[in-house]
Amino acid sequence: MKIDFANIQKAYKEHQAEFEQVTLEVMSSGRYILGKETEEFEVGLNQFVGSKFALGCSSGTDALLLALMALGIGPNDEVITTPFTFIATGETIAFMGARPVFVDICEKTYNIDVTKIEKAITKKTKAIMPVSLYGQMSDMTEINKIAEKYNLAVIEDAAQSFGALYKGKRSCNASIIGCTSFFPAKPMGCFGDGGAVFTSNEELNDKMKAMRVHGQVQRYTHKYIGMGGRLDNIQAAILNVKLKHYQSDIERRQWVANQYSKALTGHAVIPYIKEDRSSVWAQYTIRLENREKVQSALNELGIPTAVHYPIPMHLQECFQYLGYKKGDFPISENCANEVMSLPMNPYLTLEDIEYITNNLIKII
């Protein structure tokens, strides 16, 4: 038996006729950048998320950059975030000339530990960037309260949680700016790179809209230093199709997660989702002490696995200049040594899941 980890090809085949129709329409129209499809997608994003404004952009990384740029974050500023995430979170802060300040994670949710944030705040702190890891949002109420107390901005890195709920609110609409990614392997992925930024602040939206097109407020008139951060129209067309079916995909991902949890309870440390929120299951991630042995054995059985993420950011070579050392964030380091993600996509069948879990339990 051969299991597909993300099953991107199946996602294409399920709605193949729709995808081919909309892409042909864009190709024949000659409107490849910021056209009708992008505008429709942004309206759809607003309706789905509940924010006042949404902007499609070229990637999740560029979404984070637009947020930081619009907030004026730069040299001598500090941004608090987690070391246990994909490199883009800390990388974008550093790219702006600011300093990433790491705070360890909660061992149960893998998201930033809100009880440790205040100790990391200094006079240079300008923002907090929580990451909604694996599909579950961070403790946004507590984070927003801390931010309000110290007059800080909150940027939700929601690259893995688009569509998740937190106390009835959608991810990307729980802070001043939310950012997400539509990388192909995400819960809602396009056929290339793509992302979006969300806000209900009109001034910030106008800034990011201009900065997305080189700071341009009208043709060849540039108010800000910006970037070429636009979403391709063909990707917007594809995402319009994906968004139409996304709630169904979320429900199917939840079903897969339920089957995993039912089978693996008592055999491994399974994901913990807080009662006041949901996950879109960007990953189904368990913890094992003998990860390498298990991964090798599963691979021989045609069951792919992945590690998200094996090296915390404070131990990455590119962040050596920050002066962190091994042992500074022990929970992140322990998790990095033990987490293992199982195949997760809406197309896994009960037979697939039983094959994965039965073999996993035998190996453990």
RAZI-V576953 format. One record per run of one state. SS is the DSSP state (alpha for helix, beta for strand, coil for the rest). FROM is the first residue (numbers start at 1). TO is the last residue. If there is no record, write none. Layout:
ss=SS from=FROM to=TO
ss=SS from=FROM to=TO
This chain:
ss=coil from=1 to=7
ss=alpha from=8 to=14
ss=coil from=15 to=15
ss=alpha from=16 to=29
ss=coil from=30 to=32
ss=beta from=33 to=33
ss=coil from=34 to=35
ss=alpha from=36 to=49
ss=coil from=50 to=52
ss=beta from=53 to=57
ss=coil from=58 to=59
ss=alpha from=60 to=70
ss=coil from=71 to=77
ss=beta from=78 to=82
ss=coil from=83 to=87
ss=alpha from=88 to=95
ss=coil from=96 to=98
ss=beta from=99 to=103
ss=coil from=104 to=104
ss=beta from=105 to=105
ss=coil from=106 to=111
ss=beta from=112 to=112
ss=coil from=113 to=113
ss=alpha from=114 to=120
ss=coil from=121 to=124
ss=beta from=125 to=129
ss=coil from=130 to=130
ss=beta from=131 to=131
ss=coil from=132 to=132
ss=alpha from=133 to=135
ss=beta from=136 to=136
ss=coil from=137 to=139
ss=alpha from=140 to=150
ss=coil from=151 to=152
ss=beta from=153 to=157
ss=coil from=158 to=164
ss=beta from=165 to=166
ss=coil from=167 to=168
ss=beta from=169 to=170
ss=coil from=171 to=176
ss=beta from=177 to=181
ss=coil from=182 to=194
ss=beta from=195 to=199
ss=coil from=200 to=201
ss=alpha from=202 to=211
ss=coil from=212 to=212
ss=beta from=213 to=213
ss=coil from=214 to=215
ss=beta from=216 to=218
ss=coil from=219 to=220
ss=beta from=221 to=222
ss=coil from=223 to=227
ss=beta from=228 to=228
ss=coil from=229 to=229
ss=beta from=230 to=230
ss=coil from=231 to=231
ss=beta from=232 to=232
ss=alpha from=233 to=264
ss=beta from=265 to=265
ss=coil from=266 to=267
ss=beta from=268 to=269
ss=coil from=270 to=276
ss=beta from=277 to=277
ss=coil from=278 to=278
ss=beta from=279 to=279
ss=coil from=280 to=283
ss=beta from=284 to=287
ss=coil from=288 to=290
ss=alpha from=291 to=300
ss=coil from=301 to=304
ss=beta from=305 to=306
ss=coil from=307 to=312
ss=alpha from=313 to=315
ss=coil from=316 to=316
ss=alpha from=317 to=322
ss=coil from=323 to=329
ss=alpha from=330 to=338
ss=beta from=339 to=342
ss=coil from=343 to=349
ss=alpha from=350 to=363
ss=coil from=364 to=364
